[in-house]
């Protein structure tokens, strides 16, 4: 990592140290006094930078970053998420600062800077499970999120366009686990806006039989095609010329991100196959 990135991410010119390994995670989690957040089977640790020791340390309060380590159930998820977020960034999707860092045992962890914190001050944020008062994060539709977003956003037309692009991005990248908690609104400076994109992984790489979408799109979760997204775009009143603008002609960009990632070569190859198949379904790639 170069100094410019380190300065933005950590306000430091030194790469932080993580002084614990996978074997220590249960102990680290216990330090959170029952406040460990688990999405599915992946633990998320709240950490902050101790500038004196240059270490990322686990904290109950005042966390500046979220750290996601490796998990036994699904291999190399941190590398997967890092690659997906790099692709999102290259395509012009708003995302938080993020990187891979080695734990003490040299295994990679994904570290992302919190966008709901500003110099230690918490910024109010609500995900759409909260906003829609839904206990089951997999119940509902993308259209339902869009309706609520339109009602509460300070810039509804623009936020709907950004939301549509993220739904398309998740489909292209094979993320069939984008549920209600993976989309949120941020309340800042008197405005209510869609947050940066987060928690993007190619779940199709590790769960081949997973559905196309965690939430229904045009009444469907599987066999999604261009027509389904066109109907979604019409429902959201997204202008035709901007619907797929971020994705057209960007296969090489996505391939470059994958090939320069820390994923194994077999996973890189499979990921590229998934993206090609999804782009064909969206009619953004010739057969």
WOQUITA-V590587 format. One record per residue. N is the residue number from 1. NEAR is the number of other ideal C-beta (glycine too) atoms within 8 Angstrom. D_LAST is the distance of its C-alpha to the last C-alpha in Angstrom with 2 decimals. Layout:
# WOQUITA-V590587
{{N	NEAR	D_LAST} {N	NEAR	D_LAST}}
This chain:
# WOQUITA-V590587
{{1	6	38.07} {2	5	39.67} {3	6	42.82} {4	6	41.23} {5	10	38.88} {6	13	41.76} {7	10	43.96} {8	7	41.51} {9	10	40.69} {10	8	44.13} {11	6	46.50} {12	10	47.42} {13	5	46.78} {14	7	46.83} {15	6	44.11} {16	11	45.50} {17	8	46.65} {18	12	45.94} {19	5	49.00} {20	10	47.87} {21	9	45.46} {22	9	43.63} {23	5	46.89} {24	9	48.63} {25	12	46.20} {26	6	48.23} {27	8	51.26} {28	11	49.44} {29	10	48.18} {30	7	51.74} {31	8	52.87} {32	12	50.92} {33	6	53.45} {34	4	51.01} {35	7	48.72} {36	9	45.75} {37	7	42.59} {38	8	40.13} {39	7	36.68} {40	5	35.78} {41	6	36.90} {42	10	36.46} {43	11	39.73} {44	11	40.03} {45	14	43.11} {46	14	44.65} {47	14	45.83} {48	11	47.53} {49	14	48.46} {50	9	52.04} {51	6	52.57} {52	4	55.74} {53	6	54.18} {54	10	50.62} {55	10	49.43} {56	13	47.06} {57	8	49.28} {58	10	48.70} {59	9	50.44} {60	7	51.23} {61	4	51.40} {62	6	50.36} {63	11	47.07} {64	10	45.02} {65	13	41.96} {66	11	40.11} {67	14	39.69} {68	14	37.28} {69	12	38.03} {70	11	36.33} {71	9	36.63} {72	3	37.06} {73	4	34.93} {74	9	31.62} {75	5	31.50} {76	12	30.70} {77	14	30.07} {78	13	31.76} {79	13	29.39} {80	14	26.42} {81	13	27.86} {82	15	28.80} {83	15	25.26} {84	13	23.84} {85	13	26.66} {86	10	26.15} {87	13	22.53} {88	12	23.92} {89	9	26.58} {90	10	24.32} {91	12	22.32} {92	5	25.67} {93	11	26.34} {94	5	30.09} {95	10	31.01} {96	9	34.33} {97	8	35.39} {98	10	34.43} {99	10	34.66} {100	11	35.03} {101	11	38.63} {102	9	40.18} {103	13	42.71} {104	9	45.93} {105	7	44.39} {106	5	41.54} {107	10	38.85} {108	13	36.63} {109	14	37.07} {110	14	34.99} {111	14	37.32} {112	12	36.62} {113	10	39.11} {114	10	40.22} {115	10	39.59} {116	9	42.21} {117	11	44.98} {118	5	46.71} {119	4	49.38} {120	6	50.19} {121	6	50.29} {122	5	48.10} {123	11	45.92} {124	8	45.47} {125	10	42.02} {126	9	40.87} {127	11	37.67} {128	15	36.42} {129	11	37.94} {130	7	41.24} {131	10	40.53} {132	11	39.52} {133	4	42.33} {134	10	40.04} {135	3	41.12} {136	5	37.91} {137	8	35.25} {138	8	32.48} {139	6	33.85} {140	11	32.64} {141	9	29.72} {142	11	27.96} {143	10	29.44} {144	10	32.87} {145	15	32.53} {146	14	31.53} {147	8	34.60} {148	11	36.90} {149	14	35.46} {150	10	36.03} {151	7	39.60} {152	8	40.60} {153	13	38.67} {154	6	40.69} {155	8	37.65} {156	10	35.71} {157	7	33.22} {158	7	32.14} {159	12	32.21} {160	15	30.04} {161	11	27.40} {162	10	27.71} {163	14	27.59} {164	14	24.43} {165	10	22.74} {166	12	23.98} {167	13	22.71} {168	13	19.17} {169	16	19.77} {170	12	21.05} {171	14	18.02} {172	11	15.63} {173	14	18.12} {174	13	18.55} {175	14	22.09} {176	13	23.15} {177	10	26.76} {178	14	27.12} {179	10	30.18} {180	15	33.00} {181	10	34.70} {182	11	31.71} {183	12	32.16} {184	12	35.58} {185	14	37.80} {186	13	40.25} {187	9	43.66} {188	8	44.81} {189	3	47.16} {190	3	47.55} {191	8	43.82} {192	8	41.41} {193	11	37.91} {194	11	34.71} {195	12	35.04} {196	7	32.77} {197	11	29.84} {198	11	30.82} {199	7	30.21} {200	13	26.47} {201	11	25.29} {202	13	22.22} {203	11	24.01} {204	11	21.09} {205	11	22.06} {206	9	25.52} {207	8	25.19} {208	5	22.08} {209	3	23.14} {210	8	23.65} {211	7	22.55} {212	9	19.90} {213	15	22.80} {214	10	26.55} {215	14	27.41} {216	11	26.21} {217	15	23.87} {218	9	24.32} {219	5	26.33} {220	11	23.67} {221	10	23.25} {222	7	20.35} {223	5	17.07} {224	13	16.75} {225	8	14.13} {226	8	14.02} {227	7	16.94} {228	11	19.08} {229	15	18.92} {230	9	19.54} {231	9	22.58} {232	15	23.69} {233	11	23.54} {234	8	25.52} {235	8	27.98} {236	12	28.55} {237	7	28.70} {238	11	26.19} {239	6	25.77} {240	6	22.38} {241	5	22.21} {242	7	22.75} {243	12	20.68} {244	8	17.78} {245	7	19.57} {246	10	20.09} {247	12	16.48} {248	7	14.59} {249	3	14.06} {250	10	15.75} {251	10	13.50} {252	6	15.97} {253	10	18.85} {254	13	17.88} {255	10	17.31} {256	8	20.70} {257	12	22.41} {258	14	21.27} {259	7	22.24} {260	5	25.58} {261	11	26.32} {262	8	28.97} {263	11	26.68} {264	6	26.74} {265	5	24.17} {266	6	22.92} {267	11	22.47} {268	12	20.79} {269	8	18.19} {270	9	17.70} {271	14	17.61} {272	11	14.79} {273	8	12.77} {274	13	13.85} {275	15	12.93} {276	10	9.32} {277	8	9.14} {278	12	11.22} {279	12	9.52} {280	10	6.41} {281	9	9.41} {282	15	11.06} {283	6	8.52} {284	8	9.46} {285	9	6.38} {286	2	3.79} {287	3	0.00}}
